[in-house]
Amino acid sequence: MGRTDTFEGRLERKQHLIADKIRLTTYPFIRACLAEFCGTAILLIFGTGVLAQTFLGDHGKQAHGGFLSVSLGWGFAVYMGVIFSGCGGSGHINPAVTLAFSLIGKFPLRRVPLYTISQILGAFVGSLVIYGVYYEKIHEYAVTRENGSFIVKTTGGIFVTNPGASHLTCFLDQVLGTALLAAGALAITDRNGWKLPDYLHPLHLAFLVYALVGCFALNAGAALNPARDLGPRLMILMCGKFNFCFNNLIILMFLLY
């Protein structure tokens, strides 16, 4: 009896038939949106993960990092996010970058809304993963230091940015930082400039974000990415444990477009 007549053979044919029906290679835009979703989720897992470890560790018995580790963590969070999303998508993982590429004709404008939604959802899921991983430590900190309250400017600051200066200063800070990020991304990927190989783009973007976080974190947390901020805000709003509201001018973040 041949292999194709065995139970294993029939099962294998059925599995391939099902896989062929749901295979996304025939739907490149859906694949690209999923890639952006996954890449942004990876970005938030690494980025908020390093924030959680640094913040909760510094307030525990032993420090687990400092500002340098936060800057490096976010830089290489971008590196891993671009690696994951660049396989099937564009490697933007940032609505501001998506729009910047669109405005200069390197990305179709009609695709920006769905890319943005994919990135926000990815940020939501990525931050939710870290909330689950560090739930016990976050709860322990809230009980022992904040009378059981989950406050957005302390434990909530693991996931979202908070203003450290006037609203105007924070707005200008975010405009400048995001503009430098978008301009840097365009320069790194420019075929008429330094002509960097594609495989070096993620590394250069990582160092760019590392530098930006090191320079622009004091005033407003260096979000540099509307999805990175809004996705986690929606997550902590859903969890319902934080003393939190949308009063940090979140709408102005989208004016960075």
C-alpha positions in Angstrom: 0.0 0.0 0.0 1.5 3.3 -1.0 2.0 6.3 1.3 -0.8 8.2 -0.4 -3.3 5.4 0.5 -2.4 5.4 4.2 -4.2 7.4 6.9 -1.1 9.6 7.3 -1.1 10.3 3.6 -4.8 11.3 3.5 -4.3 13.5 6.6 -1.3 15.2 5.0 -3.2 15.9 1.8 -6.1 17.3 3.9 -3.7 19.5 5.8 -2.2 20.9 2.7 -5.6 21.5 1.2 -6.7 23.5 4.3 -3.3 25.4 4.3 -3.7 26.3 0.6 -7.2 27.7 1.3 -6.0 30.0 4.1 -2.5 30.8 2.7 -2.0 34.5 2.7 0.6 34.7 -0.1 -2.2 35.3 -2.5 -3.3 38.3 -0.4 -0.2 40.4 -0.1 -1.9 43.4 1.6 -3.5 41.3 4.3 -0.1 39.7 4.8 1.5 43.1 5.1 -1.1 44.3 7.7 -0.5 41.1 9.7 3.3 41.7 9.5 2.8 45.3 10.8 0.6 43.9 13.6 3.2 41.3 14.6 6.1 43.8 14.3 4.4 46.4 16.4 3.5 43.8 19.0 7.1 42.7 19.2 8.2 46.4 19.5 5.9 46.8 22.6 6.8 43.5 24.1 10.5 44.3 24.2 10.0 48.1 24.8 7.5 47.9 27.7 9.2 44.8 28.9 12.5 46.7 29.6 10.5 49.5 31.2 8.7 47.1 33.5 11.9 45.4 34.6 13.7 48.7 35.2 10.8 50.4 37.0 9.7 47.5 39.2 13.3 46.3 39.8 14.5 49.8 40.9 11.7 49.9 43.5 12.4 46.4 44.7 15.3 44.8 46.5 17.6 44.9 43.5 17.9 47.3 40.6 17.5 45.7 37.2 18.8 48.3 34.8 18.8 52.1 34.3 18.1 54.7 31.7 20.9 53.3 29.4 19.2 49.9 29.4 15.8 51.6 28.6 17.3 53.4 25.6 19.1 50.3 24.4 15.9 48.3 25.0 13.7 50.5 22.9 16.4 50.7 20.2 16.6 47.0 19.9 12.8 46.7 20.3 12.6 48.6 17.1 15.3 46.3 15.6 13.3 43.2 16.4 10.0 44.8 15.3 11.4 45.7 11.9 13.0 42.3 11.5 9.6 40.6 12.2 7.5 43.0 10.1 9.9 43.4 7.3 9.5 39.8 6.1 5.9 40.3 4.9 5.3 44.0 5.4 7.1 47.3 5.1 8.7 47.3 8.5 7.2 50.6 9.5 5.7 49.6 12.9 4.8 53.3 13.3 1.9 55.3 11.8 4.0 58.4 11.6 6.6 56.6 9.5 3.9 55.0 7.3 2.5 58.5 6.6 5.9 59.9 6.0 6.6 57.3 3.3 3.2 57.9 1.9 3.7 61.7 1.6 6.8 61.3 -0.5 5.2 58.7 -2.8 6.9 55.6 -1.4 3.8 54.1 0.0 0.1 54.1 -1.2 -1.9 56.7 0.7 -5.0 54.5 0.6 -3.3 51.8 2.6 -2.3 54.1 5.5 -5.6 53.7 7.5 -5.4 49.9 7.6 -1.7 50.0 8.4 -2.4 52.4 11.2 -5.1 50.2 12.7 -2.9 47.1 12.4 -0.1 48.9 14.2 -2.4 50.2 17.0 -3.8 46.7 17.5 -0.3 45.2 17.6 0.7 47.7 20.3 -2.4 46.9 22.2 -1.6 43.1 22.2 2.1 43.6 22.9 1.5 45.8 25.9 -1.2 43.3 27.1 1.3 40.5 27.0 3.7 42.5 29.2 0.9 43.4 31.6 0.1 39.7 32.0 3.8 38.8 32.4 4.4 41.4 35.1 0.9 41.4 36.6 2.0 40.1 40.0 4.9 42.6 40.3 2.7 45.5 39.2 0.0 44.4 41.7 2.6 44.0 44.5 3.9 47.5 43.8 0.4 49.0 43.9 -0.5 47.3 47.1 2.7 48.0 49.0 3.4 51.6 47.8 0.1 53.1 46.5 -2.6 51.6 48.8 -3.8 49.3 46.1 -4.2 52.0 43.4 -2.8 51.6 39.9 -1.7 55.1 38.9 -0.9 56.0 35.4 2.1 58.1 36.3 3.8 55.3 38.2 2.9 51.7 37.3 0.9 53.0 34.3 4.1 54.7 33.1 5.4 51.3 32.2 3.0 51.3 29.3 2.2 54.9 28.4 4.1 58.2 28.3 3.3 61.1 30.6 3.9 64.8 30.4 6.9 66.2 32.4 6.6 69.7 31.2 3.9 72.1 29.8 1.6 70.8 27.1 3.1 73.1 24.5 6.6 72.0 25.4 5.6 68.3 25.3 3.8 68.8 21.9 6.9 70.5 20.4 9.1 67.9 21.9 7.1 65.1 20.2 6.9 66.9 16.9 10.6 67.3 16.8 11.4 63.8 18.0 8.9 62.2 15.6 10.1 64.4 12.7 13.7 63.3 13.3 12.6 59.7 13.5 10.7 59.9 10.2 13.5 61.8 8.5 16.1 59.4 9.7 14.0 56.4 8.5 13.7 58.0 5.1 17.4 58.8 4.9 18.4 55.2 6.0 16.2 53.6 3.4 17.0 56.1 0.6 18.3 54.4 -2.5 19.9 57.6 -3.8 21.8 58.3 -0.6 24.2 56.1 1.2 22.7 53.0 -0.5 22.8 51.0 2.7 22.0 47.3 2.2 18.5 46.3 3.2 19.8 44.0 5.9 21.5 46.9 7.7 18.3 49.1 7.8 17.0 47.5 11.1 20.4 48.1 12.9 20.6 51.7 11.8 17.0 52.3 12.9 17.8 50.7 16.2 20.6 53.2 16.8 18.5 56.1 15.6 15.8 55.2 18.2 18.4 54.6 20.9 19.7 58.1 20.3 16.3 59.7 20.2 15.1 58.1 23.4 18.4 59.2 25.0 17.7 62.8 23.9 14.0 63.3 24.1 12.7 61.2 27.1 12.6 63.9 29.8 9.7 66.1 28.6 7.2 63.6 27.4 8.7 60.1 27.4 9.8 60.0 23.8 6.9 58.1 22.4 7.8 59.0 18.8 5.0 56.7 17.7 1.3 57.2 18.0 0.6 53.5 18.0 3.1 52.9 20.7 1.2 55.3 23.0 -2.4 54.8 22.0 -2.4 51.0 21.9 -1.2 50.6 25.6 -3.6 53.4 26.6 -6.5 51.4 25.2 -5.1 48.3 27.0 -5.0 49.9 30.5 -8.4 51.4 29.9 -9.7 48.0 29.1 -8.1 46.5 32.2 -9.8 49.2 34.2 -7.4 49.2 37.2 -5.6 52.4 36.6 -6.6 55.9 37.7 -6.5 57.0 34.1 -8.2 59.2 31.6 -7.5 60.7 28.2 -6.3 64.0 29.5 -2.7 63.9 28.2 -3.6 65.4 24.9 -3.6 62.1 23.1 -5.3 63.7 20.1 -2.3 65.9 19.7 -0.2 62.8 19.2 -2.1 62.2 16.0 -1.5 65.7 14.9 2.1 64.5 14.4 0.8 63.1 11.2 
